Amino acid sequence: MSETQENTLRLVKAASEALTDGMVERMATTGSNALEVLDRLNDEDTRDAVMHIIDRLTELHRSGATDTLFDVVALLHAGRSALTDNMVERLVVWAETMVSNVANEHLAEFAGEACGAIHEAAEETAQVKCGGLMSTISLLGKPETQQALRFMLAFAGKMQKNVTEPDKE
């Protein structure tokens, strides 16, 4: 027997004498769990999923996105750690307010009417044959055109006023 083999046998004998029953039990459990994982990798779907994850992780690493991913995770963790109960409560109240402002019957009805008007206008204008400068000038002389232009100008003016002036609350 060679010296390397003798050294290996002495190492194995020393390790087996040093192991307690608890250590042997933990090693057996760990080995069993490792074999279970390997057995699960024999399943074709699981193996395909793991290989896909490895491929995507490699792509993320090559593009430098793993650093960004971990930065985002660290940021989310820091934000979560910094949030107080009061902040969470205020965020929930704000979200409820936004939902109740946006998800109301009047706004839904208005959006439906606006969509309907856009579709009708698109169909109507698609059927009209376009003319030259003189037809545009004659179109400007029609009361409906003037009323529509006045509406758009008033609407734009009110929007600008509402955006530029501070709230009067």
C-alpha positions as a LaTeX table, in Angstrom:
\begin{tabular}{lrrr}
\hline
Residue & $x$ (\AA) & $y$ (\AA) & $z$ (\AA) \\
\hline
Met1 & 0.00 & 0.00 & 0.00 \\
Ser2 & 1.32 & 3.45 & $-0.86$ \\
Glu3 & 1.89 & 6.19 & 1.66 \\
Thr4 & $-0.95$ & 8.30 & 0.20 \\
Gln5 & $-3.40$ & 5.43 & 0.62 \\
Glu6 & $-2.26$ & 4.82 & 4.18 \\
Asn7 & $-2.69$ & 8.52 & 4.99 \\
Thr8 & $-6.18$ & 8.48 & 3.49 \\
Leu9 & $-7.18$ & 5.42 & 5.49 \\
Arg10 & $-5.89$ & 6.99 & 8.71 \\
Leu11 & $-7.83$ & 10.18 & 7.91 \\
Val12 & $-11.04$ & 8.23 & 7.30 \\
Lys13 & $-10.55$ & 6.20 & 10.50 \\
Ala14 & $-9.88$ & 9.35 & 12.54 \\
Ala15 & $-12.95$ & 11.07 & 11.07 \\
Ser16 & $-15.22$ & 8.10 & 11.76 \\
Glu17 & $-13.97$ & 7.90 & 15.37 \\
Ala18 & $-14.48$ & 11.66 & 15.85 \\
Leu19 & $-18.04$ & 11.76 & 14.52 \\
Thr20 & $-20.80$ & 11.70 & 17.07 \\
Asp21 & $-24.17$ & 10.08 & 16.46 \\
Gly22 & $-25.74$ & 13.53 & 15.95 \\
Met23 & $-23.14$ & 14.41 & 13.33 \\
Val24 & $-23.73$ & 11.16 & 11.47 \\
Glu25 & $-27.49$ & 11.75 & 11.58 \\
Arg26 & $-27.08$ & 15.28 & 10.16 \\
Met27 & $-24.76$ & 14.02 & 7.42 \\
Ala28 & $-27.28$ & 11.32 & 6.50 \\
Thr29 & $-30.11$ & 13.88 & 6.38 \\
Thr30 & $-28.01$ & 16.26 & 4.28 \\
Gly31 & $-27.07$ & 13.45 & 1.90 \\
Ser32 & $-30.70$ & 12.40 & 1.63 \\
Asn33 & $-31.78$ & 15.95 & 0.83 \\
Ala34 & $-29.01$ & 16.29 & $-1.78$ \\
Leu35 & $-30.10$ & 13.06 & $-3.46$ \\
Glu36 & $-33.72$ & 14.28 & $-3.47$ \\
Val37 & $-32.67$ & 17.48 & $-5.24$ \\
Leu38 & $-30.67$ & 15.51 & $-7.79$ \\
Asp39 & $-33.66$ & 13.19 & $-8.30$ \\
Arg40 & $-35.91$ & 16.19 & $-8.94$ \\
Leu41 & $-33.45$ & 17.42 & $-11.58$ \\
Asn42 & $-34.11$ & 14.19 & $-13.50$ \\
Asp43 & $-37.63$ & 15.49 & $-14.19$ \\
Glu44 & $-37.53$ & 16.98 & $-17.71$ \\
Asp45 & $-39.66$ & 20.05 & $-16.89$ \\
Thr46 & $-37.62$ & 20.84 & $-13.77$ \\
Arg47 & $-34.35$ & 20.39 & $-15.63$ \\
Asp48 & $-35.57$ & 22.67 & $-18.46$ \\
Ala49 & $-36.66$ & 25.30 & $-15.96$ \\
Val50 & $-33.33$ & 25.23 & $-14.12$ \\
Met51 & $-31.37$ & 25.40 & $-17.37$ \\
His52 & $-33.51$ & 28.35 & $-18.54$ \\
Ile53 & $-32.87$ & 30.17 & $-15.26$ \\
Ile54 & $-29.13$ & 29.54 & $-15.57$ \\
Asp55 & $-29.13$ & 30.85 & $-19.16$ \\
Arg56 & $-31.04$ & 33.99 & $-18.16$ \\
Leu57 & $-28.77$ & 34.55 & $-15.16$ \\
Thr58 & $-25.77$ & 34.31 & $-17.47$ \\
Glu59 & $-27.33$ & 36.92 & $-19.78$ \\
Leu60 & $-28.00$ & 39.21 & $-16.82$ \\
His61 & $-24.40$ & 38.83 & $-15.66$ \\
Arg62 & $-22.93$ & 39.53 & $-19.10$ \\
Ser63 & $-24.99$ & 42.70 & $-19.52$ \\
Gly64 & $-24.21$ & 43.92 & $-16.00$ \\
Ala65 & $-27.88$ & 43.72 & $-15.03$ \\
Thr66 & $-27.19$ & 41.53 & $-12.01$ \\
Asp67 & $-25.58$ & 44.54 & $-10.30$ \\
Thr68 & $-28.67$ & 46.60 & $-11.09$ \\
Leu69 & $-30.94$ & 43.80 & $-9.89$ \\
Phe70 & $-29.14$ & 43.56 & $-6.57$ \\
Asp71 & $-29.10$ & 47.36 & $-6.24$ \\
Val72 & $-32.88$ & 47.40 & $-6.71$ \\
Val73 & $-33.30$ & 44.63 & $-4.13$ \\
Ala74 & $-31.12$ & 46.55 & $-1.67$ \\
Leu75 & $-33.11$ & 49.73 & $-2.34$ \\
Leu76 & $-36.42$ & 47.95 & $-1.78$ \\
His77 & $-35.10$ & 46.43 & 1.43 \\
Ala78 & $-33.85$ & 49.81 & 2.67 \\
Gly79 & $-37.19$ & 51.41 & 1.81 \\
Arg80 & $-39.09$ & 48.66 & 3.57 \\
Ser81 & $-36.88$ & 49.00 & 6.62 \\
Ala82 & $-37.31$ & 52.79 & 6.68 \\
Leu83 & $-41.12$ & 52.75 & 6.40 \\
Thr84 & $-42.99$ & 53.42 & 9.57 \\
Asp85 & $-46.57$ & 52.34 & 10.29 \\
Asn86 & $-47.67$ & 55.94 & 9.89 \\
Met87 & $-46.09$ & 56.14 & 6.43 \\
Val88 & $-47.74$ & 52.91 & 5.33 \\
Glu89 & $-51.10$ & 54.15 & 6.60 \\
Arg90 & $-50.70$ & 57.42 & 4.67 \\
Leu91 & $-49.73$ & 55.52 & 1.51 \\
Val92 & $-52.83$ & 53.35 & 1.81 \\
Val93 & $-55.06$ & 56.40 & 2.33 \\
Trp94 & $-53.46$ & 58.09 & $-0.69$ \\
Ala95 & $-53.99$ & 54.98 & $-2.84$ \\
Glu96 & $-57.62$ & 54.74 & $-1.74$ \\
Thr97 & $-58.14$ & 58.41 & $-2.59$ \\
Met98 & $-56.59$ & 57.97 & $-6.02$ \\
Val99 & $-58.72$ & 54.92 & $-6.76$ \\
Ser100 & $-61.92$ & 56.61 & $-5.61$ \\
Asn101 & $-61.09$ & 59.71 & $-7.70$ \\
Val102 & $-60.34$ & 57.75 & $-10.84$ \\
Ala103 & $-62.71$ & 54.82 & $-10.48$ \\
Asn104 & $-66.03$ & 56.61 & $-10.27$ \\
Glu105 & $-69.13$ & 56.31 & $-12.41$ \\
His106 & $-68.95$ & 59.83 & $-13.84$ \\
Leu107 & $-65.37$ & 59.49 & $-15.03$ \\
Ala108 & $-66.08$ & 56.07 & $-16.56$ \\
Glu109 & $-69.14$ & 57.49 & $-18.35$ \\
Phe110 & $-67.12$ & 60.48 & $-19.58$ \\
Ala111 & $-64.33$ & 58.22 & $-20.86$ \\
Gly112 & $-66.87$ & 56.06 & $-22.70$ \\
Glu113 & $-68.49$ & 59.10 & $-24.29$ \\
Ala114 & $-65.09$ & 60.50 & $-25.30$ \\
Cys115 & $-64.09$ & 57.21 & $-26.92$ \\
Gly116 & $-67.40$ & 57.04 & $-28.76$ \\
Ala117 & $-67.00$ & 60.62 & $-30.02$ \\
Ile118 & $-63.46$ & 59.91 & $-31.23$ \\
His119 & $-64.58$ & 56.81 & $-33.14$ \\
Glu120 & $-67.55$ & 58.62 & $-34.70$ \\
Ala121 & $-65.37$ & 61.60 & $-35.69$ \\
Ala122 & $-62.77$ & 59.28 & $-37.23$ \\
Glu123 & $-65.42$ & 57.47 & $-39.28$ \\
Glu124 & $-67.06$ & 60.74 & $-40.36$ \\
Thr125 & $-63.81$ & 62.42 & $-41.42$ \\
Ala126 & $-62.60$ & 59.30 & $-43.23$ \\
Gln127 & $-65.58$ & 59.59 & $-45.60$ \\
Val128 & $-65.02$ & 63.28 & $-46.44$ \\
Lys129 & $-63.01$ & 64.10 & $-49.53$ \\
Cys130 & $-60.36$ & 66.73 & $-48.76$ \\
Gly131 & $-60.25$ & 69.89 & $-50.84$ \\
Gly132 & $-57.83$ & 72.74 & $-51.21$ \\
Leu133 & $-57.34$ & 76.08 & $-49.53$ \\
Met134 & $-60.69$ & 77.48 & $-50.65$ \\
Ser135 & $-62.62$ & 74.55 & $-49.15$ \\
Thr136 & $-60.74$ & 75.08 & $-45.85$ \\
Ile137 & $-61.65$ & 78.78 & $-45.89$ \\
Ser138 & $-65.32$ & 77.94 & $-46.60$ \\
Leu139 & $-65.22$ & 75.39 & $-43.77$ \\
Leu140 & $-64.06$ & 78.14 & $-41.40$ \\
Gly141 & $-67.17$ & 80.14 & $-42.32$ \\
Lys142 & $-69.55$ & 77.45 & $-41.03$ \\
Pro143 & $-71.08$ & 78.07 & $-37.56$ \\
Glu144 & $-70.27$ & 74.48 & $-36.39$ \\
Thr145 & $-66.59$ & 74.96 & $-37.22$ \\
Gln146 & $-66.45$ & 78.30 & $-35.43$ \\
Gln147 & $-68.21$ & 76.82 & $-32.40$ \\
Ala148 & $-65.79$ & 73.87 & $-32.33$ \\
Leu149 & $-62.80$ & 76.22 & $-32.58$ \\
Arg150 & $-64.18$ & 78.41 & $-29.78$ \\
Phe151 & $-64.67$ & 75.30 & $-27.63$ \\
Met152 & $-61.10$ & 74.10 & $-28.24$ \\
Leu153 & $-59.67$ & 77.57 & $-27.52$ \\
Ala154 & $-61.71$ & 77.90 & $-24.31$ \\
Phe155 & $-60.71$ & 74.40 & $-23.23$ \\
Ala156 & $-57.01$ & 75.08 & $-23.90$ \\
Gly157 & $-57.23$ & 78.40 & $-22.04$ \\
Lys158 & $-58.88$ & 76.81 & $-18.99$ \\
Met159 & $-56.31$ & 73.99 & $-18.97$ \\
Gln160 & $-53.45$ & 76.49 & $-19.11$ \\
Lys161 & $-55.03$ & 78.59 & $-16.36$ \\
Asn162 & $-55.57$ & 75.55 & $-14.12$ \\
Val163 & $-52.00$ & 74.37 & $-14.62$ \\
Thr164 & $-50.23$ & 77.72 & $-14.18$ \\
Glu165 & $-52.25$ & 79.20 & $-11.31$ \\
Pro166 & $-51.73$ & 77.86 & $-7.79$ \\
Asp167 & $-54.63$ & 76.12 & $-6.07$ \\
Lys168 & $-56.99$ & 78.46 & $-4.28$ \\
Glu169 & $-57.73$ & 76.01 & $-1.47$ \\
\hline
\end{tabular}
